[in-house]
Amino acid sequence: MTNIALAKKEYLEQAMKTGLSARAAAVYVALLSRGTALVPKALVHDTGLHRQYVYDGIYELLDRRLVRRIGTGRRVKYESVSPDVLYQDAERRRLEIQEGTRRLMELYEHSPAGLVEVIRGARATIESELELLHAAEKGSFLDIVGGAGMNWVRLFEGRIGEWEAIRREREVRLRYIGTEEDVRHNREVSVIQNESRVIPGIGNIVNVAIRPDSVSFNIYEPEVVTVRVRNREAVEGQRALFEVLWHVAN
């Protein structure tokens, strides 16, 4: 299988994880790959789907605002919309997270032990992050949807080298999606080895850190607070969103 085919297959899988049906995901990937408006017949050819399935996918994508219709009648074509829509969805989710954090804190008193953990204050947050790195399974991952990355840098000032030494010793793979400022710092200044990609205007209040067994919402304003959820469904859902954003980020 060629690299192009592998990339299309991988993106198809990730598009489906965002809630798109297999039919809609196949049509969307075909349109993105061509980079031009296509008639349904061409989509049937490119996807290998039955004509009715292609139309089902088109209608779903129209509803999700991921394609636009061009022309009328037999001359109608369909064109993929920029994946910026996914960026907007991500930002909407981030705003929902801010409100949801308050609710998570309220649930903490009533949740099963270990499901929701709230860490308050700069010192406690730093020690908790270092402890997680020490305990990480060797060769595991840390995926971060950022935007508040420079807040993290300021928080860990003086201990970033220690954090990176532990990460290297545990061989934790680090990927980061953030603002242009964040990514420029990661690529040109930071001592931390990582892969970084840009999503403009992603915000600057909350970082979402995804690990194999937990999702952490790191908040810096008006106080330093981390809300950590240890839940398999939460991890899978946040990582699926991360993978889609990773593929469309710069």
C-alpha positions in Angstrom: 0.0 0.0 0.0 1.4 3.4 -1.0 2.0 6.2 1.5 -0.9 8.2 0.0 -3.2 5.2 0.4 -2.1 4.7 4.0 -2.7 8.4 4.8 -6.1 8.3 3.3 -7.0 5.1 5.2 -5.8 6.6 8.5 -7.6 9.9 7.9 -10.8 7.9 7.0 -10.6 6.1 10.3 -10.1 9.3 12.3 -12.9 11.1 10.4 -15.2 8.3 11.5 -14.2 8.7 15.1 -15.6 12.3 15.0 -19.1 10.9 14.5 -19.2 10.7 10.7 -20.6 7.6 9.2 -18.3 5.4 7.1 -20.1 6.6 4.0 -19.7 10.3 4.8 -16.1 9.9 5.9 -15.2 8.1 2.6 -16.9 10.9 0.5 -15.2 13.6 2.6 -11.7 12.1 2.2 -12.2 11.6 -1.5 -13.1 15.3 -1.9 -10.2 16.4 0.2 -7.8 14.2 -1.7 -8.9 15.6 -5.1 -9.0 19.2 -3.9 -11.7 20.2 -6.4 -15.5 20.0 -6.9 -16.7 16.6 -8.1 -19.9 15.2 -9.6 -21.5 12.3 -7.8 -20.4 9.9 -10.5 -16.7 10.8 -9.8 -17.3 10.2 -6.1 -18.8 6.8 -6.8 -15.6 6.0 -8.7 -13.2 7.4 -6.1 -14.9 5.8 -3.1 -16.0 2.5 -4.6 -19.4 3.0 -2.9 -22.8 2.4 -4.3 -24.4 5.6 -5.8 -27.1 5.7 -3.1 -24.4 5.4 -0.4 -22.5 8.3 -1.9 -25.6 10.5 -1.8 -26.3 9.4 1.8 -22.8 10.5 2.6 -23.2 13.8 0.8 -26.4 14.7 2.7 -24.7 13.9 6.0 -21.7 16.2 5.1 -24.0 19.0 4.0 -25.7 18.8 7.3 -22.4 18.9 9.1 -21.3 21.9 6.9 -18.3 19.9 5.6 -19.2 20.2 1.9 -20.9 22.7 -0.3 -23.1 22.2 -3.3 -22.1 24.0 -6.6 -24.5 24.3 -9.5 -27.9 22.8 -10.1 -29.6 19.9 -11.7 -27.4 17.5 -13.6 -24.5 19.9 -13.4 -24.4 19.9 -9.6 -21.0 19.3 -8.0 -19.8 18.9 -4.4 -16.8 20.5 -2.9 -15.1 19.9 0.5 -15.2 22.7 3.0 -11.9 23.5 4.8 -11.5 21.4 7.9 -11.6 24.7 9.8 -15.1 23.6 10.8 -13.3 21.0 12.9 -11.3 23.9 14.5 -14.5 25.7 15.3 -15.9 22.5 16.9 -12.7 22.1 18.9 -13.0 25.7 20.2 -16.7 25.2 21.0 -15.7 22.2 23.0 -13.0 24.1 24.8 -15.6 26.7 25.9 -17.9 23.9 27.0 -14.9 22.5 29.0 -14.6 25.8 30.9 -18.2 25.5 32.0 -18.0 21.8 32.5 -15.0 22.1 34.8 -17.1 23.8 37.4 -19.6 20.9 37.2 -16.7 18.3 37.4 -15.6 19.9 40.6 -19.1 19.7 42.0 -19.2 16.0 41.0 -15.9 15.3 42.7 -17.5 14.9 46.2 -19.9 12.3 44.8 -17.7 10.4 42.3 -16.2 7.0 42.8 -12.7 7.1 44.2 -10.1 8.0 41.6 -12.6 8.9 38.8 -12.3 12.7 39.1 -9.4 14.3 40.8 -9.0 18.1 41.4 -5.5 19.5 42.0 -5.4 23.1 43.2 -2.5 25.5 43.2 0.8 25.9 41.2 3.0 23.7 43.5 0.5 20.8 43.7 0.0 20.9 39.9 3.7 20.8 39.2 4.3 17.9 41.6 1.3 16.0 40.2 2.6 16.4 36.7 6.0 15.1 37.6 4.5 12.2 39.5 2.5 11.2 36.4 5.6 11.2 34.3 7.5 9.1 36.8 4.6 6.6 36.8 4.1 6.6 33.0 4.5 3.3 31.3 7.7 3.3 29.2 7.0 4.2 25.6 3.6 5.6 26.3 2.2 8.9 25.0 1.1 12.4 26.0 -1.1 14.3 23.5 -1.9 18.0 24.4 -4.5 20.2 22.8 -3.0 23.5 23.9 -3.4 27.2 23.5 -2.3 27.9 27.1 1.2 26.5 26.5 3.1 29.6 27.5 1.2 29.6 30.8 2.6 26.0 31.3 6.1 27.3 30.5 5.8 30.1 33.1 4.4 27.7 35.6 7.2 25.2 35.2 10.0 27.8 35.0 13.1 26.4 36.6 11.8 22.8 36.5 11.3 22.2 32.7 14.7 20.5 32.5 13.7 18.1 35.3 10.3 17.4 33.5 12.1 16.7 30.2 14.7 14.4 31.8 11.9 12.3 33.2 10.0 12.3 29.9 13.1 11.1 28.1 13.9 8.4 30.7 10.3 7.1 30.4 10.4 7.6 26.6 7.0 9.3 26.6 6.0 10.4 23.1 4.8 14.0 23.1 2.6 15.7 20.5 1.2 19.2 20.9 -1.4 21.3 19.0 -1.5 25.0 19.9 -1.2 28.6 18.8 1.5 29.9 16.5 3.3 31.4 19.5 3.2 28.0 21.4 4.5 26.1 18.4 7.2 28.6 17.6 8.4 28.3 21.1 8.3 24.5 21.0 10.3 24.4 17.8 12.8 27.1 18.3 13.3 27.6 22.1 12.1 24.7 24.2 14.4 22.0 25.4 11.5 19.5 25.3 11.6 17.2 22.3 8.1 17.1 20.8 6.1 17.2 17.6 4.0 20.5 17.4 1.4 21.7 15.0 -0.6 24.9 14.7 -4.3 25.7 15.0 -4.7 29.5 15.0 -6.9 31.1 17.6 -7.3 28.0 19.7 -7.6 30.0 22.9 -5.4 30.6 26.0 -7.2 29.4 29.1 -7.3 25.6 29.1 -4.9 22.8 28.1 -6.2 19.3 27.5 -3.6 16.7 28.3 -4.5 13.1 27.1 -2.6 10.1 28.6 -3.4 6.4 28.2 -5.5 6.3 31.4 -6.6 9.9 32.0 -7.6 13.3 30.6 -6.4 16.4 32.4 -7.9 19.8 32.0 -5.2 22.3 33.0 -6.6 25.7 33.9 -4.5 28.8 34.6 -7.0 31.6 35.1 -8.2 32.9 37.5 -6.2 30.3 39.5 -4.1 27.2 38.7 -6.4 24.2 38.8 -6.2 20.7 37.2 -9.2 18.5 36.8 -8.2 15.0 36.0 -10.7 12.4 34.8 -9.6 8.7 34.9 -12.1 7.2 32.5 -11.6 5.0 29.4 -14.4 6.6 27.4 -13.1 10.1 28.2 -9.6 9.1 27.0 -10.9 7.5 23.8 -13.1 10.4 22.9 -10.5 13.1 23.5 -7.9 11.2 21.6 -10.1 10.7 18.7 -10.7 14.5 18.5 -6.9 15.0 18.9 -6.1 12.7 15.9 -8.5 14.5 13.6 -7.2 17.9 14.6 -3.6 16.6 14.2 -4.2 15.6 10.6 -5.6 19.0 9.7 -3.3 21.2 11.7 -0.2 22.9 10.2 
